[in-house]
Amino acid sequence: MASRTVRARLDDDSAAALRLLVNSGMTESEAVRTALIEAQSARLTDEALRAECERLMQDEEAVAREMAELREWEEISAPWPD
């Protein structure tokens, strides 16, 4: 894939994040590429987890079993310290 130049105006938070990555030894270009790839991976993971949760919530029997188990654990667990 051909390289592409992207311009962005950084706010204080994103500038600080870029400095952190650059201070770890990356060039600005490497830092931006790494951050974009990590952000994509996090989004894909979040979407996959959300889809799996939605799929599991459709199984009413499984949800009822899990809720019953949760109630059992609440009954036998020690009170949370104040």
Backbone as CSV, one residue per row, in Angstrom:
resi,resn,N_x,N_y,N_z,CA_x,CA_y,CA_z,C_x,C_y,C_z
1,MET,0.839,-1.177,0.000,0.000,0.000,0.000,0.882,1.236,0.000
2,ALA,0.531,2.209,-0.798,1.292,3.446,-0.873,1.128,4.232,0.417
3,SER,2.189,4.909,0.826,2.079,5.702,2.049,1.254,6.943,1.770
4,ARG,0.693,7.479,2.823,-0.189,8.620,2.720,0.134,9.575,3.851
5,THR,0.126,10.831,3.570,0.378,11.840,4.579,-0.953,12.356,5.105
6,VAL,-1.033,12.430,6.431,-2.234,12.934,7.090,-1.815,14.081,7.996
7,ARG,-2.587,15.144,7.966,-2.318,16.274,8.856,-3.393,16.328,9.922
8,ALA,-2.986,16.689,11.136,-3.959,16.781,12.223,-3.547,17.903,13.163
9,ARG,-4.530,18.581,13.684,-4.306,19.571,14.731,-4.452,18.863,16.064
10,LEU,-3.422,18.897,16.895,-3.459,18.181,18.164,-3.914,19.096,19.291
11,ASP,-4.801,18.582,20.132,-5.154,19.316,21.344,-4.129,18.946,22.416
12,ASP,-4.288,19.481,23.601,-3.302,19.246,24.660,-3.164,17.764,25.004
13,ASP,-4.301,17.060,25.103,-4.257,15.644,25.464,-3.562,14.799,24.403
14,SER,-3.900,15.034,23.143,-3.273,14.239,22.087,-1.805,14.603,21.915
15,ALA,-1.450,15.861,22.142,-0.037,16.260,22.076,0.756,15.580,23.188
16,ALA,0.168,15.499,24.382,0.840,14.821,25.499,1.002,13.333,25.197
17,ALA,-0.018,12.729,24.609,0.066,11.316,24.248,1.147,11.083,23.203
18,LEU,1.222,11.975,22.226,2.260,11.862,21.203,3.651,11.999,21.831
19,ARG,3.806,12.965,22.741,5.104,13.145,23.426,5.506,11.881,24.177
20,LEU,4.537,11.254,24.845,4.820,10.032,25.596,5.368,8.954,24.671
21,LEU,4.713,8.773,23.528,5.171,7.750,22.585,6.523,8.101,21.981
22,VAL,6.711,9.359,21.636,7.991,9.789,21.059,9.102,9.631,22.096
23,ASN,8.813,9.967,23.348,9.817,9.820,24.410,10.177,8.365,24.675
24,SER,9.309,7.445,24.232,9.618,6.019,24.396,10.523,5.512,23.282
25,GLY,10.847,6.400,22.336,11.796,6.029,21.290,11.223,5.957,19.884
26,MET,9.948,6.255,19.742,9.339,6.219,18.410,9.496,7.573,17.728
27,THR,9.479,7.525,16.409,9.359,8.782,15.677,7.890,9.200,15.748
28,GLU,7.606,10.446,15.383,6.207,10.886,15.377,5.372,10.018,14.440
29,SER,5.917,9.697,13.285,5.181,8.862,12.324,4.907,7.485,12.901
30,GLU,5.925,6.865,13.519,5.719,5.553,14.131,4.678,5.625,15.246
31,ALA,4.738,6.683,16.039,3.804,6.847,17.148,2.369,6.965,16.647
32,VAL,2.168,7.756,15.621,0.811,7.936,15.083,0.317,6.635,14.466
33,ARG,1.158,5.959,13.697,0.753,4.685,13.091,0.409,3.659,14.170
34,THR,1.256,3.572,15.193,1.012,2.632,16.290,-0.295,2.948,17.004
35,ALA,-0.526,4.232,17.295,-1.755,4.629,17.990,-2.995,4.305,17.162
36,LEU,-2.925,4.530,15.864,-4.074,4.220,15.003,-4.367,2.726,14.972
37,ILE,-3.329,1.917,14.857,-3.512,0.473,14.817,-4.053,-0.038,16.158
38,GLU,-3.524,0.490,17.280,-4.014,0.083,18.598,-5.468,0.512,18.803
39,ALA,-5.824,1.693,18.323,-7.204,2.163,18.440,-8.139,1.271,17.626
40,GLN,-7.719,0.894,16.434,-8.528,0.004,15.604,-8.726,-1.342,16.302
41,SER,-7.662,-1.885,16.841,-7.739,-3.169,17.529,-8.684,-3.099,18.727
42,ALA,-8.599,-2.018,19.493,-9.482,-1.848,20.653,-10.933,-1.750,20.217
43,ARG,-11.186,-1.016,19.140,-12.571,-0.889,18.644,-13.115,-2.225,18.182
44,LEU,-12.288,-2.979,17.461,-12.734,-4.279,16.970,-13.011,-5.222,18.142
45,THR,-12.161,-5.173,19.164,-12.367,-6.002,20.349,-13.652,-5.607,21.052
46,ASP,-13.868,-4.302,21.236,-15.095,-3.823,21.876,-16.327,-4.264,21.099
47,GLU,-16.269,-4.141,19.776,-17.410,-4.527,18.942,-17.669,-6.029,19.035
48,ALA,-16.604,-6.826,19.065,-16.754,-8.275,19.166,-17.354,-8.658,20.518
49,LEU,-16.889,-8.022,21.588,-17.441,-8.304,22.910,-18.906,-7.895,23.000
50,ARG,-19.226,-6.745,22.443,-20.608,-6.274,22.451,-21.516,-7.251,21.691
51,ALA,-21.050,-7.702,20.537,-21.843,-8.643,19.736,-22.029,-9.964,20.485
52,GLU,-20.981,-10.442,21.157,-21.088,-11.684,21.916,-22.056,-11.518,23.086
53,CYS,-22.002,-10.392,23.777,-22.938,-10.135,24.879,-24.375,-10.086,24.376
54,GLU,-24.577,-9.428,23.255,-25.925,-9.355,22.694,-26.427,-10.738,22.299
55,ARG,-25.540,-11.554,21.743,-25.917,-12.917,21.357,-26.282,-13.726,22.594
56,LEU,-25.465,-13.619,23.644,-25.733,-14.374,24.869,-27.015,-13.922,25.552
57,MET,-27.310,-12.633,25.498,-28.515,-12.119,26.140,-29.794,-12.616,25.444
58,GLN,-29.686,-13.096,24.225,-30.849,-13.631,23.513,-31.269,-14.998,24.052
59,ASP,-30.351,-15.683,24.759,-30.645,-17.002,25.315,-31.249,-16.800,26.705
60,GLU,-32.583,-16.742,26.756,-33.279,-16.429,28.010,-33.016,-17.472,29.092
61,GLU,-32.911,-18.734,28.718,-32.638,-19.779,29.713,-31.251,-19.597,30.327
62,ALA,-30.272,-19.284,29.497,-28.912,-19.079,30.002,-28.855,-17.860,30.916
63,VAL,-29.565,-16.814,30.547,-29.593,-15.613,31.387,-30.233,-15.941,32.728
64,ALA,-31.324,-16.687,32.722,-31.999,-17.064,33.968,-31.079,-17.913,34.848
65,ARG,-30.338,-18.859,34.244,-29.388,-19.680,35.014,-28.301,-18.819,35.634
66,GLU,-27.761,-17.885,34.858,-26.698,-17.013,35.369,-27.205,-16.119,36.497
67,MET,-28.409,-15.609,36.362,-28.985,-14.751,37.401,-29.219,-15.552,38.679
68,ALA,-29.684,-16.798,38.552,-29.893,-17.654,39.721,-28.563,-17.932,40.414
69,GLU,-27.530,-18.195,39.621,-26.209,-18.446,40.197,-25.676,-17.197,40.895
70,LEU,-25.885,-16.061,40.298,-25.451,-14.806,40.917,-26.149,-14.599,42.263
71,ARG,-27.454,-14.882,42.318,-28.192,-14.744,43.585,-27.642,-15.700,44.640
72,GLU,-27.294,-16.933,44.219,-26.707,-17.894,45.159,-25.383,-17.377,45.712
73,TRP,-24.536,-16.852,44.837,-23.246,-16.329,45.278,-23.425,-15.141,46.214
74,GLU,-24.395,-14.296,45.947,-24.650,-13.157,46.827,-25.079,-13.620,48.210
75,GLU,-25.858,-14.709,48.280,-26.326,-15.223,49.561,-25.191,-15.814,50.396
76,ILE,-24.225,-16.441,49.758,-23.157,-17.109,50.522,-21.890,-16.271,50.669
77,SER,-21.815,-15.157,49.991,-20.594,-14.357,50.065,-20.600,-13.490,51.313
78,ALA,-19.414,-13.196,51.793,-19.262,-12.349,52.971,-19.635,-10.917,52.606
79,PRO,-20.128,-10.162,53.579,-20.453,-8.752,53.292,-19.193,-7.970,52.928
80,TRP,-19.376,-7.000,52.052,-18.269,-6.161,51.623,-17.870,-5.223,52.764
81,PRO,-16.573,-5.138,53.097,-16.183,-4.260,54.209,-16.423,-2.791,53.892
82,ASP,-16.792,-2.052,54.911,-17.047,-0.610,54.738,-15.779,0.183,54.694
